[in-house]
Amino acid sequence: MVDRGGSAAPRILERLFDVGQGVSAAPDAPAVPTVRSRILAAGVSPERLDQHHREGRVQLDGEPVTDLDMPAPKGTRINFAAA
């Protein structure tokens, strides 16, 4: 019998769209995206991201990012500082 209550489908879709967004310790724990994964998901090329990072222009909540693989959970703001 198929449950059409709608509870399983959204969870499956959430997991599909979380691919590459971060690593979680437990299978049921939500993945925490990284600065790198969020910027790449926004369409910035890896080369351009590396260039901005080398120039010290990547910021997370107004603070310079030293590690692109640091967690950047929902609600944090990522931007490129002016040259």
MIKE-335093 format. One line per 8 residues: number of its first residue (from 1); for each residue z, y, x of N, C-alpha, C, O. Coordinates in Angstrom, 2 decimals. Each point is the difference from the previous one (the first is absolute). Layout:
BEGIN
NUM> Z Y X Z Y X Z Y X Z Y X; ...
end
This chain:
BEGIN
1> 0.00 -1.18 0.85 0.00 1.18 -0.85 0.00 1.24 0.89 0.73 0.06 0.99; -1.53 0.91 -1.32 -0.12 1.22 0.78 0.88 1.09 -0.59 -0.06 0.27 -1.20; 0.87 0.35 2.04 0.85 1.10 -0.44 -0.83 1.28 0.01 -0.44 0.44 1.06; 0.24 0.14 -2.19 -0.79 1.23 -0.09 0.91 1.21 -0.17 -0.43 1.04 -0.51; 1.67 -1.17 0.94 0.96 1.09 -0.13 -0.28 1.16 0.93 0.56 1.08 -0.17; -1.42 -1.30 1.17 -0.36 1.09 0.88 0.89 0.14 1.23 -0.22 0.89 0.82; 1.23 -1.74 -0.69 0.92 0.16 1.12 -0.55 -0.56 1.30 0.28 0.56 1.06; -1.04 -1.63 -1.10 -0.50 -0.64 1.22 -1.18 0.76 0.60 -0.05 0.17 1.22
9> -0.88 0.28 -2.03 -1.20 0.65 0.51 0.30 1.24 0.83 -0.56 0.13 1.09; 1.41 0.79 -1.54 0.26 1.17 0.83 0.62 -0.35 1.35 -0.31 0.63 1.01; 1.19 -1.65 -0.96 0.60 -0.41 1.27 -1.04 -0.54 0.94 0.04 0.27 1.20; -1.00 -1.05 -1.72 -1.06 -0.53 0.83 -0.86 1.14 0.54 -0.35 0.01 1.18; 0.00 0.94 -2.03 -0.81 1.13 0.44 0.73 0.83 1.04 -0.61 0.46 0.96; 1.92 -0.26 -1.14 0.78 0.74 0.99 -0.08 -0.68 1.35 -0.16 0.67 1.02; 0.28 -1.96 -0.99 -0.06 -0.74 1.26 -1.39 0.09 0.62 -0.12 0.11 1.22; -0.93 -0.17 -2.04 -1.35 0.12 0.54 -0.21 1.34 0.68 -0.60 0.07 1.07
17> 1.08 0.98 -1.68 -0.22 1.34 0.54 0.98 0.37 1.10 -0.16 1.05 0.62; 1.18 -1.87 -0.37 0.93 0.26 1.09 -0.49 -0.58 1.33 0.66 0.21 1.01; -1.77 -0.91 -0.99 -0.50 -0.61 1.23 -0.20 1.07 1.05 -0.67 1.01 -0.25; 1.24 -1.22 1.44 -0.16 0.94 1.10 0.88 1.22 -0.10 -0.11 0.90 0.84; 0.97 -0.82 -1.83 0.80 1.21 -0.18 1.33 -0.06 0.73 0.75 0.98 -0.02; -0.44 -2.09 0.64 1.26 -0.10 0.72 0.48 -1.43 0.02 -0.64 -0.89 -0.56; 1.74 0.66 1.20 0.55 -1.34 0.12 1.37 -0.01 -0.62 0.80 0.91 0.22; -0.52 -1.93 -1.01 1.32 -0.11 -0.60 0.70 -1.24 0.54 -0.66 -0.96 0.40
25> 1.97 0.98 -0.39 0.79 -1.10 0.52 0.02 -1.18 -0.97 -0.03 -1.15 0.43; 0.08 1.42 -1.71 0.06 -1.05 -1.01 -1.26 0.04 -0.85 -0.56 1.07 -0.23; 0.11 -2.25 -0.23 -1.24 -0.04 -0.78 0.04 0.86 -1.28 -1.03 0.54 -0.40; 2.21 -0.41 -0.23 0.08 0.76 -1.24 0.36 1.47 0.23 -0.02 0.79 -0.94; 0.35 -0.43 2.18 0.35 1.39 0.30 -1.28 0.83 0.05 -1.01 -0.46 0.54; 1.04 1.66 -1.08 -1.20 0.84 0.04 -0.32 0.41 1.43 0.90 0.31 0.78; -2.18 -0.31 -0.44 -0.44 0.41 1.33 0.14 1.51 0.14 -0.30 0.75 -0.93; 0.77 -0.31 2.08 0.11 1.43 0.26 -1.20 0.41 0.84 -0.19 -0.52 1.10
33> -0.63 1.44 -1.60 -1.17 0.42 0.76 0.40 0.76 1.27 1.09 0.58 0.07; -1.97 -0.59 0.90 0.23 0.75 1.23 -0.81 1.28 -0.03 -0.87 0.19 -0.85; 1.16 0.69 1.79 -0.78 1.24 0.12 -1.47 -0.37 0.20 -0.88 0.56 -0.65; 0.63 -1.50 1.56 -1.38 -0.42 0.29 -0.69 -0.54 -1.25 -1.12 0.42 -0.32; 1.76 -1.34 -0.40 -0.65 -0.62 -1.15 -0.29 1.02 -1.09 -1.04 -0.08 -0.66; 1.93 1.04 0.45 -0.24 1.01 -1.04 -1.14 0.93 0.38 -0.81 0.37 -0.86; 0.74 0.02 2.13 -1.07 0.91 0.41 -1.35 -0.71 -0.04 -0.99 0.57 -0.45; 0.96 -1.81 0.92 -1.26 -0.75 -0.04 -0.43 -0.25 -1.44 -1.19 0.06 -0.31
41> 2.15 -0.33 -0.58 -0.32 -0.21 -1.42 -0.55 1.26 -0.65 -0.73 -0.07 -0.99; 1.07 1.23 1.55 -0.50 1.27 -0.53 -1.43 0.29 0.46 -0.62 0.96 -0.45; 0.09 -1.82 1.35 -1.39 0.16 0.41 -0.21 0.61 1.37 -1.14 0.24 0.38; 2.20 0.02 0.36 -0.13 0.53 1.36 -0.38 -1.16 0.91 0.59 -1.08 -0.09; -1.56 1.29 0.97 -0.44 -1.07 0.90 1.07 -0.26 1.06 0.77 0.90 0.34; -0.71 -2.12 0.18 0.97 -0.30 1.06 -0.17 0.89 1.22 0.99 0.38 0.64; -2.22 -0.05 -0.31 -0.26 0.86 1.16 0.56 1.40 -0.22 0.62 0.58 0.89; -0.84 -0.04 -2.07 0.48 1.34 -0.32 1.54 0.02 -0.05 0.63 0.95 0.46
49> -0.05 -2.00 -1.02 1.45 -0.11 -0.04 0.57 -0.02 1.42 0.97 0.71 0.28; -1.55 -1.51 0.61 0.47 -0.06 1.38 -0.11 1.37 0.69 0.88 0.38 0.76; -1.96 0.33 -1.04 -0.19 1.33 0.58 1.12 0.95 -0.47 0.62 0.68 0.82; -0.37 -0.64 -2.10 1.06 0.87 -0.53 1.36 -0.40 0.55 0.83 0.86 0.31; -0.59 -2.16 -0.17 1.28 -0.47 0.51 0.18 0.39 1.47 1.07 0.46 0.39; -2.12 -0.64 0.43 0.07 0.40 1.41 0.29 1.49 0.15 0.70 0.41 0.93; -1.23 0.39 -1.84 0.20 1.45 0.04 1.33 0.43 -0.63 0.31 1.18 -0.03; 0.47 -2.16 -0.47 1.31 0.30 -0.57 -0.07 0.72 -1.34 0.90 0.77 -0.34
57> -1.96 -1.01 -0.41 -0.20 0.74 -1.25 0.43 -0.76 -1.25 0.02 0.58 -1.09; 0.31 -1.86 1.21 0.41 -0.79 -1.17 1.47 0.27 -0.29 0.84 -0.09 0.90; -0.54 0.42 -2.14 1.38 0.29 -0.40 0.38 -0.82 -1.23 -0.80 -0.25 -0.89; 2.08 -0.15 0.88 0.58 -0.68 -1.15 1.16 0.85 -0.47 0.99 0.17 0.72; -1.10 0.37 -1.92 1.01 0.91 -0.55 0.30 1.16 0.96 1.15 0.41 0.15; -2.21 0.10 0.49 0.14 1.17 0.87 0.43 -0.30 1.42 0.09 0.92 0.82; 0.19 -2.18 -0.50 0.44 -0.38 1.34 -1.14 -0.72 0.72 -0.71 -0.80 -0.61; 0.52 1.07 1.92 -1.07 -0.68 0.75 0.20 -1.52 0.00 1.12 -0.49 0.11
65> -2.22 -0.23 -0.24 0.03 -1.46 -0.01 -0.28 -0.50 1.42 -1.04 0.33 0.58; 1.97 -1.11 -0.04 -0.20 -0.57 1.33 -0.51 -1.43 -0.07 -0.60 -0.49 0.96; 0.81 -0.19 -2.08 -0.43 -1.38 -0.18 -0.72 -0.11 -1.34 0.61 0.16 -1.06; -1.91 -0.43 1.10 -0.78 -0.08 -1.24 0.40 -1.20 -0.86 -0.35 -0.05 -1.18; 1.07 -0.89 1.74 0.41 -1.18 -0.76 1.41 0.13 -0.58 0.58 -0.98 -0.45; -0.04 2.20 0.47 1.31 0.21 -0.61 -0.14 0.01 -1.52 -1.05 0.38 -0.51; 2.08 -0.78 -0.21 -0.07 -0.03 -1.46 -0.25 1.38 -0.60 0.55 1.01 0.45; -1.38 -0.99 -1.48 -0.27 1.22 -0.74 0.02 -0.34 -1.48 -1.05 -0.07 -0.64
73> 2.26 -0.13 0.09 0.10 -0.45 -1.39 -0.53 1.04 -0.99 -0.22 1.16 0.33; 0.04 -1.62 -1.55 -0.42 0.87 -1.09 0.92 1.21 -0.07 1.21 -0.12 0.16; -1.79 1.27 -0.38 0.79 1.21 -0.11 0.05 0.81 1.28 0.40 1.17 -0.02; -0.82 -1.78 1.16 -0.05 0.78 1.23 -1.36 0.67 0.09 -0.98 -0.44 -0.61; 0.92 1.52 1.37 -1.22 0.79 0.10 -0.54 -0.08 1.42 0.71 0.29 0.96; -1.99 -0.67 -0.84 -0.68 -0.08 1.28 -1.05 1.09 0.04 -0.75 0.18 -0.96; 0.69 0.54 2.08 -1.05 1.00 0.15 -0.36 0.19 1.46 0.71 -0.48 0.89; -1.81 1.17 -0.64 -0.42 0.35 1.35 0.35 1.47 0.22 -0.36 0.86 -0.80
81> 1.07 -0.58 1.88 0.36 1.38 0.34 -1.22 0.75 0.48 -0.95 -0.59 0.50; 0.98 1.90 -0.66 -1.09 0.85 0.46 -0.09 -0.03 1.52 1.00 -0.20 0.70; -2.20 0.39 -0.21 -0.21 0.01 1.47 0.56 1.24 0.63 -0.09 0.17 1.22
end
